[in-house]
Amino acid sequence: MKVFIYIIAILAGSVLSFESAIYGKLGENIGQLETSFYNFLMGTLILGILVLFFGKGEMSFVPKAPKWSLLGGILGVIYLTVIVVSVPFVGVGITMTAVIIGQLIMSMVVEHFGWLGIERTSVNKEKIFAVISMVIALILIY
């Protein structure tokens, strides 16, 4: 089962590179904030339909959820907008490599301290080596 999840995650990552290239170009044509707005508008419409027909949760409980757990929407807007702004300047490869480095570093911190209810996993030399390797890759492709 884990291998299947890894494959799905890799596919999702490859889709993000296409999305970044597409939205980088769209941002040049319609504006960067407008591109982010378009993304979230389309996502809202599509997910609204999916929730309507397949949703099993309770949106009415959103106000009762821990307030920190609602930050994901804000962080998603920041993430996408930074990508839309970055891709036209430095390209998809450098943008995505930098994003992955940021994800690796923050993932290690979150897991090391067990933040947000995540199981604690210590930082080890292999994880540090992986980040250093990614930084070297970023320098080499720049």
Helices and strands as residue ranges (DSSP letters): H 2-30, H 32-54, G 59-64, G 67-70, H 72-90, H 92-113, G 115-117, H 125-141
